[in-house]
């Protein structure tokens, strides 16, 4: 089975294939979680739920693109399908003032 065949699998089978591929590369879900600085449960959350950051990390560990593993979670333009489409994935700088954080976030994401 190749990564191209993964689209045909159920979510449970797909997750087992992901774990198998990670083991073949000498790592695991637990190690991946440590590497990206999150709890193991956070990585496992991506099994059944959309989580673009984690999906990208898993895909990177497998040397593929996330839309190759989860085509139903990604748009044709390779952006994640959003349950909350107005929530952007962007970084913002923190400051002492909460209003400054919100303003910085809005500006960095192209909002007003």
N, C-alpha and C positions, 0 to 999 in steps of 0.2 A: 504494500500500500504506500502511496506517495502523498505528499501534501495536497496534490490536486484532487485526490479521492476523498478528502476530508469533508467536502461540501455535501457528500451523499450520506454522511453519518448522522445519527441522532445526536442530540446534545450530550447525552451520557457517553456514547461511543466516541464522540469528538474529544471530550475531556480526557478519556482514557488514552486516546491516541496522543494528545498533547503531553500527558504525563509520561507516556512511553518515550516519545521523542526527546523530552527533557532528560530522562534517564540515559538514553543513548548518547546524549551529549555531555554526560557526567554531572548533571545538575538535577534539581528537583523543584517542586512548587515552593517548598520551604526555603531552599537556598535562593531561589529567585526573589522571594519576598524579602529576605535579608539584603540581597544585593540592591534592591530598589528602595529599601528603607520603610517597608510597610509590614503589617501583621500578615501572617499566612492566611488568615480568614479573609483579608481584603483581596488577596489574589484568588482565592477560591470563590469569592463573590462573582467573579467574572464568568464562572461556569454557567450561570443561569441569567445573569443580568448584564446589561450594557455598562461597560466601564472602560472607555477609550484609553485611558492612561495605562491600565493594566493589560489590556489587549495588545497595545503597542509593545509593552515590555515582554510579554509572552512571545509575540511574533518575532521580536528582535532576537530573543534567545534561540528561536528556531530558524533564524535566517530567512524569514518570509515576511510578507506584508500582512497586517491584521485583517484586511478584507479578503485575503485568501483563506483564512481560517473561519471567519465569521462574516460571510458575504451579506447576510441578512441584517447585520448591524452597521453596515457602511453604505453610504450613497455611491452612485456611479462616479461622482467627482472625488472619491476617496476621502470624504469627510464623514465623521461619525453621524449615524442617525440619532437624532436628539429626541428624548422624551420631553424635555423642556427646551424647545428650540431657541429661546431668548437667552439661555445661559451659555456664555462663551467660554471657551478654554483659552484663557490668556493669563499671563502673569502680571502682577502689579506690585508696586513697591509699598512696603509698609512704612507707616510713620506713627508718631505718637497720637495723632488725632484720628478717631474713627471716621470722621467726615472726609478727611484727606485720603484715607484708604479707599473709601467708596468712590470719591471723585477720581482718584488715580486709576481705579479699576475701570470705571466707565470710560475714561479718556483713552486708556490703553486698548480697550476693546472696541473703540470707535463709537461709543455712545456719547450721550450728552449729560 
